[in-house]
Amino acid sequence: MYRNSLKFADLENYINTEVRPLFHDQGFIEAFDFFCIVIWKANRAKSKIARRFDDKPTADTREDLDGKIK
């Protein structure tokens, strides 16, 4: 997937103008946008969070994950 790198120069703006409305409309965000938030909030934490995802078994569908969260 091609991404215009200029829009990521200001992550806060990207998150507020693109990720936030998508999450509001869809109720979920993709992994890429999730990690944009992680990098924006705490860049040092991105490796730790990625490892935590690797350590956990994955669900087959988004609905499975949603059911576990609720």
C-alpha positions as CSV (number, residue, x, y, z in Angstrom):
1,M,0.0,0.0,0.0
2,Y,1.4,3.4,-1.0
3,R,1.4,6.1,1.6
4,N,2.3,9.7,1.1
5,S,5.1,10.2,3.6
6,L,4.6,14.0,3.9
7,K,1.4,13.5,5.8
8,F,3.2,11.6,8.5
9,A,5.7,14.4,9.1
10,D,3.2,15.8,11.6
11,L,1.8,12.7,13.3
12,E,-0.5,14.6,15.6
13,N,-2.1,16.3,12.6
14,Y,-2.4,13.0,10.7
15,I,-4.0,11.3,13.8
16,N,-6.5,14.1,14.4
17,T,-7.5,14.7,10.8
18,E,-7.4,11.1,9.4
19,V,-7.2,8.4,12.0
20,R,-9.7,9.9,14.5
21,P,-12.5,10.4,11.9
22,L,-12.0,6.9,10.6
23,F,-12.1,5.4,14.0
24,H,-15.3,7.4,14.8
25,D,-17.0,6.1,11.6
26,Q,-15.7,2.5,11.5
27,G,-15.2,1.8,15.2
28,F,-11.8,0.4,14.6
29,I,-8.3,1.3,13.2
30,E,-5.8,-0.6,11.2
31,A,-2.5,-1.7,12.7
32,F,-0.5,1.0,10.9
33,D,-2.6,3.7,12.4
34,F,-2.4,2.1,15.8
35,F,1.4,2.2,15.6
36,C,1.2,5.8,14.5
37,I,-0.5,6.6,17.7
38,V,2.0,4.6,19.7
39,I,4.9,6.4,18.0
40,W,3.2,9.8,18.6
41,K,2.5,9.1,22.3
42,A,5.7,7.2,23.2
43,N,8.1,6.4,20.5
44,R,10.3,4.4,22.9
45,A,7.4,2.0,23.5
46,K,6.9,0.8,19.9
47,S,9.2,-2.2,20.2
48,K,7.7,-3.2,23.5
49,I,4.2,-3.1,22.2
50,A,5.1,-5.0,19.1
51,R,6.7,-7.7,21.2
52,R,3.5,-7.9,23.3
53,F,1.5,-8.6,20.2
54,D,3.9,-11.3,19.1
55,D,3.6,-13.0,22.4
56,K,-0.2,-13.3,22.3
57,P,-2.2,-15.7,20.2
58,T,-4.1,-13.9,17.5
59,A,-7.8,-14.2,16.8
60,D,-9.1,-15.2,13.4
61,T,-11.4,-12.2,12.9
62,R,-11.9,-8.6,14.0
63,E,-15.2,-9.8,15.5
64,D,-13.4,-12.3,17.8
65,L,-11.1,-9.5,19.0
66,D,-14.1,-7.1,19.5
67,G,-15.9,-9.8,21.6
68,K,-12.8,-10.1,23.9
69,I,-12.6,-6.4,24.4
70,K,-16.3,-6.0,25.3
